[in-house]
Amino acid sequence: MIDVIVLGAAAGGGFPQWNSAAPGCVAARTRQGAKARTQASIAVSADGKRWFILNASPDLRQQIIETPALHHQDSLRGTPIQGVVLTCGEIDAITGLLTLREREPFTLMGSASTLHQLAENPIFGAIDPDIVPRIPLILDEPTSLMNKDGIPSGLLLTAFAVPGKAPLYAEASGSKPDETLGLSITDGKKTMLFIPGCAHITPSIVERVAKADLVFFDGTLWRDDEMIRAGLSPKSGQRMGHVSVNDACGPVESFTTCEKPCKVLIHINNSNPILFEDSPERKSVERAGWMVAEDGMTFRLDTP
């Protein structure tokens, strides 16, 4: 069994973004046609009791408070969170680690590049490596997600490289092959994928998606020049390392033949019109068999 909770579904900045009065953010703020979302993160578990967090968003404290499954119940202090797995070193994937600095043991996993970026920034020294061990992920090598007591959780994790780029703060150093990861998690029977950032879709990604049972995929932008056209940013989706949902080579078209998995768009930017519940773009992706992630969504992969 794999239980999944969507802790946050939005891209960096959240929805609404704190300084934005763009139409989507106004709609989310006033609750008129669009639901607010925190920044992207999900929780996974094999038993519904012990959880692993995929990406530590800046909103992690709020997400934990709003998710009863992540509340500690027994001793004076503790947490059901066993570990955190990072797909990249972007600010909206790592900042939430600082919320977990209260001398609470858990395991931190990420690529060698991402863990190096954390080590180079002294602020992350607040998460004491003697209490929170940092484990580099070896690409394409399955590894058991271990509970804090040293017992296997029942979930097997495989990290794999996907096209992307270096985090904004580290672009001067150039991109490394393990800069952006996708994650495959299986209980031996069912498999889910988490790919919240992807610059373009390769044949190997299509192959993985076709075999999975549940897929969370990069839904950042509807079109590549979306933020430019809206006057929100000079950057295209490609410049930011994201393929766009409606591109000819985007997820809707690329995964058309992948009929097995439940497909969910996540890491959705506040400019993306699919966030409007009655928009033509939202209806288009739903007709194509996609769900648009919302905070608090739950999924269970189980074998009858």
URQUIMO-V728716 format. One record per residue. RES is the residue in one letter. SS is DSSP state (hx for helix, st for strand, lp for the rest). D_CENTER is the distance of its C-alpha to the mean C-alpha in whole Angstrom. Layout:
res:ss:d_center
RES:SS:D_CENTER
RES:SS:D_CENTER
This chain:
res:ss:d_center
M:lp:20
I:st:16
D:st:15
V:st:12
I:st:11
V:st:9
L:st:9
G:st:8
A:lp:8
A:st:9
A:lp:9
G:lp:11
G:lp:14
G:lp:13
F:st:15
P:lp:18
Q:lp:18
W:lp:20
N:lp:23
S:lp:23
A:lp:25
A:lp:24
P:hx:25
G:hx:21
C:hx:21
V:hx:24
A:hx:24
A:hx:21
R:hx:23
T:hx:26
R:lp:24
Q:lp:26
G:lp:24
A:lp:20
K:lp:18
A:lp:17
R:st:13
T:lp:11
Q:st:9
A:lp:5
S:st:5
I:st:6
A:st:9
V:st:12
S:st:15
A:lp:18
D:lp:21
G:lp:19
K:lp:21
R:lp:19
W:st:15
F:st:12
I:st:9
L:st:6
N:lp:6
A:lp:9
S:lp:9
P:lp:12
D:lp:13
L:hx:12
R:hx:16
Q:hx:16
Q:hx:13
I:hx:15
I:hx:19
E:lp:18
T:lp:17
P:hx:20
A:hx:18
L:hx:17
H:lp:21
H:lp:23
Q:lp:26
D:lp:29
S:lp:30
L:lp:30
R:lp:27
G:lp:24
T:lp:21
P:lp:19
I:st:16
Q:st:17
G:st:15
V:st:11
V:st:10
L:lp:8
T:lp:7
C:lp:10
G:lp:12
E:lp:11
I:hx:12
D:hx:10
A:hx:8
I:hx:11
T:hx:13
G:hx:13
L:hx:14
L:hx:17
T:hx:17
L:hx:18
R:lp:21
E:lp:23
R:lp:25
E:lp:23
P:lp:22
F:lp:19
T:st:18
L:st:15
M:st:14
G:st:13
S:lp:15
A:hx:18
S:hx:18
T:hx:15
L:hx:17
H:hx:20
Q:hx:19
L:hx:18
A:hx:22
E:hx:23
N:lp:22
P:hx:24
I:hx:23
F:hx:20
G:hx:23
A:hx:23
I:lp:21
D:lp:24
P:lp:23
D:lp:26
I:lp:24
V:lp:21
P:lp:21
R:st:19
I:st:19
P:st:18
L:lp:17
I:lp:19
L:lp:18
D:lp:19
E:lp:20
P:lp:19
T:st:19
S:st:20
L:st:17
M:st:20
N:lp:21
K:lp:22
D:lp:26
G:lp:25
I:lp:25
P:st:23
S:st:20
G:st:21
L:st:18
L:st:18
L:st:15
T:st:15
A:st:13
F:st:14
A:st:15
V:lp:14
P:lp:15
G:lp:14
K:lp:16
A:lp:16
P:lp:15
L:hx:17
Y:hx:19
A:hx:20
E:hx:21
A:hx:24
S:hx:24
G:lp:23
S:lp:20
K:lp:20
P:lp:19
D:lp:16
E:lp:14
T:lp:11
L:st:10
G:st:9
L:st:9
S:st:12
I:st:13
T:st:17
D:lp:19
G:lp:22
K:lp:22
K:lp:19
T:st:16
M:st:12
L:st:10
F:st:6
I:st:7
P:lp:5
G:lp:8
C:lp:11
A:lp:15
H:lp:17
I:lp:17
T:lp:19
P:hx:21
S:hx:20
I:hx:16
V:hx:18
E:hx:20
R:hx:17
V:hx:16
A:hx:19
K:hx:20
A:lp:17
D:lp:17
L:st:14
V:st:11
F:st:8
F:st:8
D:st:8
G:lp:11
T:lp:11
L:lp:15
W:lp:18
R:lp:20
D:lp:20
D:lp:23
E:hx:21
M:hx:21
I:hx:24
R:hx:26
A:lp:25
G:lp:26
L:lp:23
S:lp:23
P:lp:24
K:lp:21
S:lp:20
G:hx:17
Q:hx:18
R:hx:19
M:hx:16
G:lp:14
H:lp:13
V:lp:15
S:lp:16
V:lp:16
N:lp:20
D:lp:21
A:lp:23
C:lp:21
G:lp:18
P:hx:16
V:hx:18
E:hx:21
S:hx:20
F:lp:19
T:lp:22
T:lp:24
C:lp:21
E:lp:22
K:lp:21
P:lp:17
C:st:16
K:st:14
V:st:11
L:st:10
I:st:7
H:lp:6
I:st:10
N:lp:13
N:lp:16
S:lp:18
N:lp:17
P:hx:20
I:hx:18
L:hx:17
F:lp:21
E:lp:21
D:lp:25
S:lp:24
P:hx:25
E:hx:22
R:hx:20
K:hx:23
S:hx:23
V:hx:19
E:hx:20
R:hx:24
A:lp:22
G:lp:20
W:st:17
M:st:15
V:st:13
A:lp:11
E:lp:12
D:lp:12
G:lp:14
M:lp:14
T:st:14
F:st:15
R:st:17
L:st:18
D:lp:22
T:lp:25
P:lp:28
